[in-house]
Amino acid sequence: MDAYETINHILVHLFNEIWELEEDAIITEEFKDITNNDMHIIEAIGLGTDSTMSMVAKKLGITAGSLTTSMNSLVNKKYVIRERSEADRRVVYICLTEKGIKAYNHHKDFHTQMTNAVIANLKEDEIPILVKTLNSLSDFFKRYKEKE
């Protein structure tokens, strides 16, 4: 296999493996009532108290309407609290409950372990090369999405 085929093979399998492994690692007995997608919404909300529906939708690259369905489910399952702004009733603030914070930290721990596993096998001078490579890949995804 030449370098091009090897890189293609690694990328294709890596994305699938990350998605499957993340779901197995994140959706544990404690968090069995949510999906991997829900966990990424929780991540996008974050630990602050000033997140709004429109901010989170923008972060995720979806419409506020699309987010509403998932948000209703997360509110019903007690991961998220939703409140309308007193100053502007069109603005809806969302924040994580204690249960949501626990899920957020659980997800963050998985990402920390994954990142540490990659960095642990690199020499100090190899890290900037990896960062440059991953930024190039990220730029490709952004440009590709904008093309659609």
Long-range contacts (C-beta under 8 A, 24 or more apart in sequence): 11-137, 18-114, 22-110, 25-110, 26-106, 26-107, 26-110, 28-106, 30-102, 30-106, 31-103, 31-106, 33-77, 34-74, 34-77, 34-79, 34-103, 37-70, 38-70, 38-73, 38-74, 38-79, 39-103, 39-107, 41-67, 41-70, 41-71, 41-74, 42-74, 42-79, 42-80, 42-96, 42-100, 42-103, 42-104, 42-107, 43-104, 43-107, 43-108, 45-80, 45-94, 45-95, 45-96, 45-100, 45-104, 46-96, 46-104, 47-96, 47-101, 47-104, 48-95, 49-93, 49-95, 50-93, 51-93, 51-94, 51-95, 52-91, 52-92, 52-93, 52-94, 53-82, 53-92, 53-94, 54-91, 56-94, 61-145, 74-100, 79-103
